[in-house]
């Protein structure tokens, strides 16, 4: 017997028994690993982000990510959307979105507003379909009627580059204002900022300007910034708001609607009314 054979088959001792290989029948009788009947797979979809991940800080889960994966809504999410407590607090939509986002490193409050809007539209399409019937008012004849919007036709807005607006390495923007000669540095708003705007008692324009403005003439003191913003001529206010709207990534929520009364065709924004997530079937 060779040394190799002695290593493979050691000699039998008194207390050792030879091990016979299992027969095919014995092999078939071994218990099979069966998947748990409680593991259910919810379908997922990939949603393109209007921001293309360009405006998130390095290290963020969406940094340079052009899409995000979300699950289809289930009865769990419908319970969230109909929760009286969550509706009163105004957090039902955020809770629903957080529930369907696959990557749990991503927090809804950190999403840019435009990216959040894209997820809201996509989750509605996957949950209830693309046809959205709701009531609108014609701006030409003031008649009120129900019209249908096709949510599949909503596309991400093309990002504009304005010569006067400079993008910084910190994902902020700098714009000079002609009347006041102020140089304003501003940022894009997140879902957290959107919630802050709804609870802020300031007027509409001042809410937006105070939240987006990082510095005025390189001054970052908040008291200085607020005083400067309050003194802005209306022309400068308009330019700053237009600059923000131009560079903010978002989904284009406008579609052409023909009035059933006067026949006038008007470009209308898709209203996010109660029927958006609570359609009347």
Buried (B, 14 or more C-beta within 10 A) or exposed (E): EEEEEEEEEEEEEEEEEEEEEEEEEEEEEEEEEEEEEEEEEEEEBEBBBBBBBBBBEEEBBBEEBEBBEBBEBBEEBBEBBEBEEBEEEEBBBBBBBBBBBEEEEBBBBBBBBBBBBBBBBBBBBBBBEBEBEBEBEBEEEEEEEEBEBEBEEBEBBEBEEEEEBEEEEEBBBBBBBEEBEBBBBBBBBBBBBBBBBEEBEEEEBBBBBBBBBBBBEEBEEEEEBBEBBEEBEEEBBEBBBEBBEBBBBBBBBEBEBEBEEEEEEBEBEBBBEEBBBEBEE
